[in-house]
Amino acid sequence: MSSTSTAPALRFERVANEHPSSTAERAEVHANPGFGKHFTDHMVAIDWTIDEGWHDARVVPYGPLQLDPAASVLHYGQEIFEGLKAFRHADGSIHTFRPERNAARMQHSAARLALPELPTTDFIESLRQLVAVDGDWVPSAPETSLYLRPFMISNESFLGVRAAERVAYYVIASPAGPYFQGGVAPVKIWLTTRYARSGPGGTGAAKCGGNYAASLLPQKEAQANGCSQVLFLDGATETMVEELGGMNIFFVHRDGSIVTPALTGTILEGVTRESIVQLARDAGHQVTERTVTIDEWREEAASGEITEVFACGTAASVTPISQVVSESFTIGDADAPAGTVTMELRQALTDIQYGRAADTHGWMTRLDA
Ligand SMILES: *Cc1c(COP(=O)(O)O)cnc(C)c1O
């Protein structure tokens, strides 16, 4: 269960897909990729057992997994995942954004879910291996990318309740179109007062499927109320703003200062969040990580002290929030346009990711060389 970088890197075997997609089929997907609908020709798989550790690393044709019906992931939900993107730069090269942060987060998630930690070098190598065979799947149109989805499941066949002694790690990949068709549009979000996604001592800071399972009912509630995302307060006091179902949140104040909820152990630590904090500081904004209550948001939005609110995450980058809707009140104006600071930060982030701006923090890792 060591995550030291001195561990010998895994060697990957390669089994080619004998029926890969044609250039025409790929072009058709690239013309309208959507999100998470189409998958590349291959996937990475690595096995782990308590006796052998990580072994049998391989790139194989994309296809169904064989699972025993008693596999513990199906019963106790021992599952974690990551999400990051591969971007094609103007010269054709392929780069990803801060993969070592995703590797570290997956190790933290693994520790919380009693799963084994995959060393950072092997995590990044698994991405390289997939891009080496499926690089043609990385689209090149503006604002497109190849979404990489590493995940880990317990696949020991045993119905007793304990940490699995047999685990598998996979990486699959899916071309992603521009999140906002026809330009960035502010979103309305639904404040759930009925449900929490995490609580003190729980798994809120781990990227695990179970957290998402808990968010799907309030997500349905959001959609029924004309909103695209759910906003969660802290589960213990129901006063503090935490995050959206899959995105972190930021507040821009009248004087240009920026506030984001401090990481309390119940909030997922976004790589985008951490990067936006840095980029905002680079741009001269004072950034504070602290408690933000929902009452403060209501009052300061009404008084004009809070001028912009946005959410951020890998899938949608930076997303302006126009309005919060709850059972008893609303905050903000549904027709509010995207804020200036919001759009500047979005631009600064995507310029680095797509190679249009200098990578001054050393955030990009080339995957195809
Ligand atoms: C993945 C995720 C985020 C965003 O993290 P990024 O690393 O920025 O993509 C935020 N909140 C939750 C609950 C998440 O699962």
The ligand as an SDF file (V2000), in Angstrom:
LIG
                    3D

 15 15  0  0  0  0  0  0  0  0999 V2000
  -14.5750   16.0970   -8.7220 C   0  0  0  0  0  0  0  0  0  0  0  0
  -15.3500   16.9960   -7.8270 C   0  0  0  0  0  0  0  0  0  0  0  0
  -15.1340   18.3810   -7.7730 C   0  0  0  0  0  0  0  0  0  0  0  0
  -14.2050   19.1090   -8.7120 C   0  0  0  0  0  0  0  0  0  0  0  0
  -12.9070   18.6470   -8.6780 O   0  0  0  0  0  0  0  0  0  0  0  0
  -11.9200   18.9720   -9.9010 P   0  0  0  0  0  0  0  0  0  0  0  0
  -10.6530   18.3110   -9.5000 O   0  0  0  0  0  0  0  0  0  0  0  0
  -11.8010   20.4420   -9.9610 O   0  0  0  0  0  0  0  0  0  0  0  0
  -12.5350   18.4010  -11.1210 O   0  0  0  0  0  0  0  0  0  0  0  0
  -15.8490   19.1220   -6.8370 C   0  0  0  0  0  0  0  0  0  0  0  0
  -16.7390   18.5320   -6.0220 N   0  0  0  0  0  0  0  0  0  0  0  0
  -16.9930   17.2110   -6.0570 C   0  0  0  0  0  0  0  0  0  0  0  0
  -17.9900   16.6300   -5.1300 C   0  0  0  0  0  0  0  0  0  0  0  0
  -16.3050   16.3960   -6.9540 C   0  0  0  0  0  0  0  0  0  0  0  0
  -16.5660   15.0850   -6.9840 O   0  0  0  0  0  0  0  0  0  0  0  0
  1  2  1  0
  2  3  1  0
  2 14  2  0
  3  4  1  0
  3 10  2  0
  4  5  1  0
  5  6  1  0
  6  7  2  0
  6  8  1  0
  6  9  1  0
 10 11  1  0
 11 12  2  0
 12 13  1  0
 12 14  1  0
 14 15  1  0
M  END
$$$$
